[in-house]
Amino acid sequence: MKRLLRPRRPLTGLLTAALLATPLFALSPAAAAASAPALIPKPVSQQTLAGETFTLQSSTAVSVVASPDERAAATKVAEQLSAQLRRSTGFTVPLASTGTIRLSTDGASSLGAEGYQLRVDRTAVTVTAATPEGLFRGVTTLRQLLPAKADASTTQAGPWTIAGTAISDSPRYAYRGTMLDVSRHFFSVAEVKRYIDLASLYKLNKLHLHLADDQGWRLQIDSWPRLATYGGSLEVGGTPGGYYTKADFAEIVRYAGERYLTVIPEIDTPGHTNAGLASYADLNCNGVAPPLYTGTNVGFSSLCVGKAVTYSFLNDVFGEIAAQTPGDIVHLGGDEAHSTPHADYVTFLNKASTIVASKGKRVMGWHEIGDTALPAGSIVQYWGTDDTASRDLARQAATKGATVVMSPANRAYLDMKYNKDTPYGLSWAGLVSVEKAYSWNPSALIPNLPASAVAGVEAPVWSETLDDIDKVEFMAFPRLPGIAELGWSQASALNWTAYKDRLAGQGSRWDALSVNFYRAPEIAWR
């Protein structure tokens, strides 16, 4: 396990509230915009309540209204909120039968699973949603309405005021994710939790974990134990690696679930498999295990398509992973299989996809799998750089009924350097400034791909050059919130000039959270 550069702690305590049907004070659009808090992602609608200010006081309590089957989950959201406010304000902020912070799941079903309504006036903060998940999304909004110091881990001086506002909000896309590559460099459970906390602040709902690659296998598989104990022993550069026990992985899944991120496990196949091939000689066509690999080249490894043991291996691995993952998706990779002849690649992917589906999971893979038979409900992840071949594969997948998650490497890969002087990261997909990461429309990126085929967005963080969580934060922030906004906010709300002004206000919050963010010079940080 790596020693972190400075102490970390979970960003617990998230809040939720609802829009009450009371009259709003009329403001001109200009006045409303001037007084409205700068939120990321931008809500569907937000209205300033003139003359209304809520003040958090020592007597403030949190109350929960929920049906019996939702009460435990809704109470967990309230407990997270109370814990964070206790840390930063020093107030007790208890859960009580009545309170001036009111969380309720009795909202209309039309809000959907993640929609919420939030109202702040002088008497109360109220969040209403149809589900506990919707409450949680409202909490992330409320956190941004509070002073930045409310996110601190130690007691701060008040006052604790929130400007009056009424918000109604729901997401544009159902899939809004980020990927953490724990294979090239291994990240401890605590580091993964830290990343979960930060990602959840911006309404992301998927955590894609890249668990196996040439450089390391990071998950315990009981039926093939050397995958983790030997295949996971090193990382890029030859330093000690690591792996997650089943208990570790269960804790990551639990922690992410309480913050409403679904874990999507990826076992990359048939290429990117040297760690597995080195662990078991039988998986190689020649029966000889290659040495462990700690470099950064790609495309040289392949499972043996013609061997029956390959599919027994996949059946065991996907079976154990499916049993540990409550989400409905398993990612089987499929990218950069340069050492697998194309006919073999198609044969392999068709069999591998069938195995994943047999475990009750939807198939997800990189856009190369668009050239294979795809089970119903499959998801293709586009990582192209505007090249014709990649776009064709995404369109081909859509004609087969698959949906497409947009992760264009030249816009959404958070390991790409900001500029030529960035101390970490790569540049094979180009330099990706904060503006470039934000200024694209997921539904219009690939010509002739139906907008209905776009499932959402994902921002991957590949770790060839990132060996601790501080470096991950530096590359992810401030770009990750922009990708999150592309996934949540309506297309009509996406505007770089307005966004960069809202982004500037996040700097003080990241300081309070000890985020090691890049102070991009194009942002007037406040």
C-alpha positions in Angstrom: 0.0 0.0 0.0 1.3 3.4 -0.9 1.9 6.1 1.7 -0.2 9.1 0.8 1.6 12.4 0.5 -0.7 13.9 3.1 -3.5 12.6 5.3 -6.8 11.9 3.5 -10.3 11.5 4.8 -13.7 10.7 3.3 -15.8 13.6 2.1 -18.8 12.3 4.0 -22.0 14.1 4.7 -24.1 15.0 1.7 -27.4 16.8 1.8 -30.7 16.9 0.0 -33.8 19.2 -0.1 -37.0 19.9 -2.0 -38.9 22.6 -3.8 -42.0 23.8 -1.8 -45.0 25.1 -3.7 -44.8 28.7 -2.4 -44.6 31.9 -4.4 -41.2 33.1 -5.6 -40.1 36.7 -5.6 -39.9 38.0 -9.1 -36.4 39.1 -10.3 -35.2 40.2 -13.6 -33.1 37.5 -15.4 -29.9 39.7 -14.9 -30.5 40.1 -11.2 -31.3 36.4 -10.7 -28.2 35.4 -12.5 -26.1 37.7 -10.4 -27.4 36.4 -7.1 -27.7 32.7 -8.0 -24.9 30.5 -6.5 -22.5 29.1 -9.1 -23.3 25.4 -9.3 -21.7 22.5 -11.2 -23.4 20.7 -12.9 -25.7 23.5 -13.9 -29.3 22.6 -12.8 -32.2 22.4 -15.1 -33.8 25.4 -13.4 -32.8 27.7 -10.6 -34.5 30.7 -9.3 -33.3 33.2 -6.7 -35.7 34.0 -3.8 -35.1 37.7 -3.1 -34.7 38.6 0.5 -34.5 35.0 1.7 -31.5 33.6 3.5 -31.2 30.5 5.6 -28.8 30.4 8.5 -27.5 27.2 10.0 -27.5 27.5 13.8 -26.6 25.4 16.8 -30.2 24.3 17.1 -30.4 23.1 13.5 -31.5 19.5 13.1 -32.1 17.2 10.1 -35.4 15.3 9.6 -36.3 12.5 7.2 -39.6 11.6 5.6 -39.6 8.3 3.7 -41.6 5.2 3.2 -40.6 2.2 5.3 -38.7 0.5 2.4 -36.8 3.7 1.7 -36.2 5.0 5.2 -32.9 3.3 5.9 -31.3 4.6 2.7 -32.8 8.1 3.1 -31.6 8.1 6.7 -28.1 7.2 5.5 -28.1 10.3 3.3 -29.2 12.4 6.3 -26.5 10.8 8.5 -23.8 11.7 6.0 -25.0 15.3 5.9 -25.1 15.6 9.7 -21.6 14.1 10.1 -20.1 16.6 7.7 -21.8 19.6 9.2 -20.8 18.5 12.7 -17.2 18.4 11.6 -17.1 21.8 10.0 -19.6 23.9 12.0 -19.1 22.3 15.5 -22.9 22.1 15.9 -24.5 18.9 16.9 -26.8 18.8 13.9 -28.8 15.8 15.1 -31.4 13.7 13.2 -34.8 14.5 14.7 -38.5 14.0 13.9 -38.6 17.7 13.0 -35.9 19.9 11.7 -35.1 23.0 9.6 -33.2 20.8 7.1 -35.9 18.5 5.7 -35.3 15.5 3.5 -38.2 13.7 1.9 -38.7 11.0 -0.7 -42.4 11.8 -1.2 -41.7 13.6 -4.4 -43.5 12.9 -7.7 -42.5 9.9 -9.6 -41.9 12.2 -12.6 -38.7 13.3 -10.9 -37.2 10.0 -11.8 -34.5 8.1 -9.9 -32.1 11.0 -9.7 -34.2 14.1 -10.0 -34.8 16.4 -7.0 -36.3 19.7 -6.0 -34.5 22.0 -3.5 -35.8 25.0 -1.7 -33.9 27.4 0.6 -35.8 30.2 2.4 -35.4 31.9 5.7 -37.2 29.1 7.6 -35.9 25.9 6.2 -33.9 23.9 3.6 -36.1 21.3 2.0 -35.2 18.6 -0.5 -37.8 16.4 -2.1 -37.1 13.5 -4.4 -38.8 10.3 -5.4 -35.9 8.1 -4.2 -33.0 8.2 -1.7 -30.7 8.5 -4.7 -32.5 11.7 -5.7 -32.0 13.0 -2.2 -28.3 12.3 -2.5 -28.1 14.3 -5.7 -29.8 17.2 -4.0 -27.3 16.9 -1.2 -24.4 17.5 -3.6 -26.2 20.7 -4.8 -26.7 21.9 -1.2 -23.1 21.4 -0.4 -22.2 23.9 -3.1 -24.8 26.3 -1.8 -23.1 26.3 1.6 -19.8 28.2 2.2 -16.8 26.3 0.9 -15.5 25.9 4.5 -18.5 23.7 5.2 -16.5 20.9 3.5 -13.6 21.3 5.9 -12.6 18.4 8.2 -12.1 20.6 11.2 -14.3 23.2 13.0 -14.5 26.5 11.2 -15.9 29.9 12.2 -19.4 30.9 10.9 -21.7 32.4 9.8 -23.3 29.5 7.9 -25.7 31.1 5.5 -27.4 29.9 2.3 -28.9 32.3 -0.2 -32.6 31.7 -0.9 -33.1 29.6 -4.0 -35.5 27.2 -5.6 -34.1 24.4 -7.8 -35.6 21.7 -9.9 -33.2 19.3 -11.5 -32.7 16.0 -13.2 -30.0 14.5 -15.4 -29.6 14.6 -19.2 -28.0 11.1 -19.4 -28.4 8.0 -17.2 -24.7 7.1 -17.6 -22.2 9.6 -16.1 -19.0 7.9 -15.1 -15.3 8.0 -14.5 -12.7 5.3 -14.8 -9.8 4.7 -12.5 -7.0 2.5 -13.9 -5.7 0.5 -10.9 -3.7 -1.9 -13.0 -0.8 0.2 -14.4 -0.4 1.6 -10.9 -2.2 0.1 -7.9 -4.3 2.3 -5.7 -5.2 1.3 -2.1 -8.8 1.0 -0.9 -8.4 4.4 0.9 -7.2 6.0 -2.3 -10.1 4.6 -4.3 -12.5 5.9 -1.6 -10.9 9.3 -1.8 -11.6 9.4 -5.6 -15.2 8.1 -5.0 -15.8 11.0 -2.6 -14.6 13.6 -5.1 -16.4 12.1 -8.1 -19.7 11.9 -6.2 -19.6 15.6 -5.5 -20.4 16.3 -9.2 -23.3 13.8 -9.6 -21.3 11.1 -11.4 -23.0 7.7 -10.9 -20.6 5.1 -12.4 -17.1 4.1 -11.2 -15.4 2.0 -13.9 -12.4 0.1 -12.4 -9.8 -1.1 -14.8 -8.8 -4.2 -12.8 -6.6 -6.2 -15.1 -4.0 -5.3 -17.8 -0.5 -6.3 -18.9 1.1 -4.7 -15.9 -1.1 -6.1 -13.1 -4.1 -8.2 -12.0 -5.8 -6.4 -9.1 -8.7 -8.6 -7.9 -8.7 -11.9 -6.0 -10.1 -14.7 -7.9 -10.5 -17.8 -5.8 -10.5 -20.3 -8.6 -7.3 -18.8 -10.2 -5.4 -17.5 -7.1 -2.1 -16.7 -8.8 -3.8 -14.0 -10.9 -3.7 -11.7 -7.9 -0.8 -13.1 -5.8 1.7 -13.3 -8.7 0.0 -11.3 -11.5 -0.7 -8.4 -9.2 2.7 -8.4 -7.5 4.2 -5.5 -9.6 3.2 -2.3 -11.4 4.7 0.0 -14.0 8.3 0.7 -13.3 8.8 -2.6 -11.4 7.7 -1.2 -8.0 5.5 -3.4 -5.7 1.9 -3.7 -6.9 -1.0 -5.1 -4.9 -4.5 -6.4 -5.3 -7.9 -6.2 -3.7 -9.1 -9.2 -1.6 -12.7 -10.0 -1.9 -13.3 -8.2 1.3 -11.5 -5.1 -0.1 -13.5 -5.1 -3.2 -16.7 -5.6 -1.2 -15.8 -2.5 0.8 -15.2 -0.4 -2.4 -18.5 -1.6 -3.8 -20.3 -0.8 -0.5 -18.7 2.7 -0.1 -19.4 3.6 -3.7 -23.0 2.4 -3.4 -23.6 4.6 -0.4 -22.6 7.5 -2.6 -24.7 6.2 -5.5 -21.9 5.2 -7.8 -22.3 1.8 -9.4 -19.0 0.0 -9.7 -18.3 -1.4 -13.2 -15.5 -3.9 -13.1 -13.3 -4.4 -16.2 -11.2 -7.4 -17.0 -9.6 -6.4 -20.3 -9.6 -9.2 -22.9 -8.3 -10.8 -25.2 -5.4 -8.3 -25.3 -3.9 -6.4 -22.3 -3.6 -9.8 -20.6 0.1 -10.3 -19.9 -0.5 -10.4 -16.1 -2.9 -13.3 -16.5 -0.7 -15.1 -19.1 2.3 -14.7 -16.8 0.3 -16.2 -13.9 -0.8 -19.4 -15.7 1.2 -21.0 -18.5 -1.9 -23.0 -19.7 -3.5 -19.7 -20.9 -0.7 -19.3 -23.5 -1.0 -21.0 -26.9 2.6 -22.4 -26.5 2.1 -23.4 -22.8 4.9 -21.1 -21.7 4.2 -18.3 -19.3 5.9 -14.9 -20.3 7.6 -12.8 -17.6 5.7 -10.2 -15.7 5.6 -6.9 -17.6 6.2 -3.4 -16.1 6.5 -1.3 -19.2 3.9 0.8 -20.9 3.7 -0.7 -24.4 0.3 -2.0 -25.6 -1.0 -4.6 -28.1 1.5 -7.4 -27.6 -0.4 -9.9 -25.5 -3.4 -12.2 -26.3 -5.3 -14.9 -24.7 -5.3 -18.2 -26.7 -8.5 -18.1 -28.7 -8.3 -21.8 -29.7 -7.9 -23.3 -26.3 -10.9 -24.6 -24.3 -9.2 -23.6 -21.0 -9.5 -19.9 -22.1 -13.2 -20.1 -21.9 -13.2 -22.0 -18.6 -11.0 -19.3 -17.3 -13.4 -16.6 -18.5 -16.4 -18.4 -17.1 -14.7 -18.6 -13.7 -13.4 -15.0 -13.6 -16.6 -13.4 -14.9 -18.7 -15.6 -12.6 -16.8 -14.6 -9.5 -16.8 -10.9 -10.5 -20.5 -10.9 -11.3 -21.2 -12.4 -7.9 -19.4 -9.5 -6.2 -20.9 -6.8 -8.3 -24.5 -5.6 -7.6 -24.5 -3.5 -10.7 -25.8 -4.9 -14.0 -22.6 -4.3 -16.1 -19.4 -6.2 -16.6 -16.7 -4.6 -18.9 -14.7 -7.1 -20.9 -12.3 -4.6 -22.6 -11.7 -5.6 -26.2 -9.4 -2.7 -27.1 -6.0 -2.8 -28.8 -5.9 -6.6 -29.4 -3.3 -6.1 -32.1 -1.8 -9.6 -31.5 -5.1 -11.3 -32.0 -6.0 -12.0 -35.7 -9.3 -10.3 -36.6 -11.2 -13.6 -37.2 -10.0 -14.9 -33.9 -10.9 -11.6 -32.2 -14.5 -11.9 -33.4 -14.7 -15.6 -32.4 -13.3 -14.7 -28.9 -15.5 -11.7 -28.3 -18.7 -13.6 -29.3 -17.9 -16.3 -26.8 -16.8 -13.9 -24.1 -19.9 -11.8 -24.5 -22.1 -14.9 -24.2 -20.3 -15.8 -21.0 -20.8 -12.4 -19.5 -24.5 -12.4 -20.4 -24.9 -15.9 -18.9 -23.9 -14.4 -15.5 -26.9 -12.0 -15.7 -24.8 -9.0 -16.7 -24.9 -6.5 -19.6 -21.8 -6.5 -21.8 -19.7 -3.4 -22.0 -16.5 -3.0 -24.0 -14.4 -0.5 -25.9 -15.6 0.5 -29.3 -13.7 -2.3 -31.1 -16.4 -4.7 -29.9 -18.8 -3.0 -32.3 -17.5 -5.3 -35.0 -18.8 -8.4 -33.1 -22.1 -9.9 -32.2 -23.5 -8.0 -29.3 -26.0 -9.4 -26.8 -29.1 -7.3 -26.0 -28.4 -4.3 -23.8 -24.7 -4.1 -24.7 -22.8 -0.8 -24.2 -19.9 0.3 -26.4 -17.4 2.8 -25.0 -16.1 5.1 -27.7 -12.5 6.3 -27.1 -11.7 7.5 -30.5 -10.0 10.8 -31.5 -12.4 11.8 -34.3 -10.9 9.1 -36.6 -13.2 7.5 -39.2 -12.6 3.9 -38.1 -13.5 4.5 -34.5 -16.6 6.4 -35.4 -17.7 3.7 -37.8 -17.4 1.1 -35.1 -19.6 3.2 -32.7 -22.2 3.6 -35.5 -22.0 -0.1 -36.3 -22.7 -1.0 -32.6 -25.7 1.3 -32.6 -27.2 -0.5 -35.6 -27.0 -3.7 -33.5 -29.0 -2.2 -30.7 -26.1 -1.2 -28.4 -25.8 2.2 -26.7 -22.6 4.2 -26.7 -20.8 5.9 -23.8 -18.7 8.8 -25.0 -15.1 8.9 -23.8 -13.2 10.6 -26.7 -9.5 10.3 -25.8 -8.8 13.8 -27.2 -11.4 15.4 -24.9 -12.3 13.1 -22.0 -9.1 11.2 -21.1 -8.0 12.9 -17.9 -4.4 11.5 -18.2 -3.7 13.6 -21.2 -1.5 16.6 -20.5 -3.1 20.0 -20.1 -0.2 21.5 -22.0 3.4 20.6 -23.0 4.6 21.6 -19.5 2.3 19.4 -17.5 4.5 17.2 -15.2 2.5 14.1 -15.5 0.4 12.3 -18.1 0.7 11.5 -21.8 0.0 13.3 -25.0 -0.7 10.7 -27.7 -4.3 11.9 -28.1 -3.1 15.5 -28.0 -3.1 18.2 -25.3 -6.4 18.6 -23.5 -7.0 22.0 -21.9 -9.8 22.5 -19.4 -11.7 24.3 -22.2 -11.2 21.4 -24.7 -12.4 18.9 -22.1 -15.6 20.8 -21.7 -16.4 22.2 -25.2 -18.1 19.3 -26.9 -21.6 17.9 -27.1 -21.9 14.1 -26.5 -24.9 13.8 -28.8 -23.3 15.5 -31.7 -19.7 14.3 -31.6 -20.1 11.4 -34.0 -22.0 12.4 -37.2 -25.0 10.2 -38.0 -24.9 8.4 -34.6 -28.5 8.8 -33.4 -28.8 10.9 -30.3 -30.9 8.2 -28.8 -28.0 5.8 -29.0 -25.8 7.9 -26.7 -26.0 6.5 -23.1 -23.8 9.2 -21.6 -20.2 10.1 -20.8 -17.2 8.7 -19.0 -13.9 10.3 -18.1 -11.1 7.7 -17.8 -7.9 8.2 -15.8 -5.2 5.9 -17.1 -2.3 5.6 -14.6 0.9 4.9 -16.6 2.4 8.1 -15.1 0.2 8.4 -12.0 1.5 6.5 -9.0 -0.4 8.2 -6.2 -3.8 9.8 -5.7 -2.3 13.3 -5.5 -1.3 13.0 -9.2 -4.7 11.6 -10.1 -6.4 14.6 -8.5 -4.0 17.0 -10.4 -5.1 15.5 -13.7 -8.7 15.0 -12.9 -9.4 18.5 -11.4 -10.5 20.8 -12.8 -11.5 18.7 -15.9 -13.6 16.0 -14.3 -16.4 18.5 -13.2 -16.7 19.6 -16.8 -17.3 16.1 -18.1 -19.8 15.6 -15.2 -21.7 18.7 -16.4 -21.7 17.4 -20.0 -23.4 14.3 -18.6 -25.9 15.9 -16.3 -26.9 19.4 -17.6 -29.1 20.1 -20.6 -27.3 20.8 -23.9 -28.8 24.3 -24.0 -26.9 25.1 -20.7 -23.4 24.2 -22.0 -21.5 27.4 -22.5 -17.7 27.7 -21.9 -17.7 31.4 -21.0 -20.4 30.9 -18.3 -19.0 27.6 -17.2 -15.4 28.8 -16.5 -16.8 31.5 -14.3 -18.7 28.9 -12.3 -15.6 26.7 -12.2 -13.6 29.5 -10.7 -15.7 29.4 -7.6 -14.9 25.7 -7.0 -11.2 26.5 -6.2 -12.0 27.5 -2.6 -14.0 24.4 -2.1 -11.2 22.2 -3.4 -8.8 24.0 -1.0 -11.1 23.1 1.9 -11.1 19.5 0.7 -7.3 19.5 0.2 -7.7 18.6 -3.4 -4.4 18.8 -5.3 -5.9 20.5 -8.3 -4.3 22.2 -11.3 -4.8 26.0 -11.2 -5.3 26.3 -14.9 -4.3 29.8 -16.0 -7.4 30.3 -18.2 -9.6 30.2 -15.0 -9.8 33.3 -12.8 -9.7 31.2 -9.5 -11.5 32.7 -6.5 
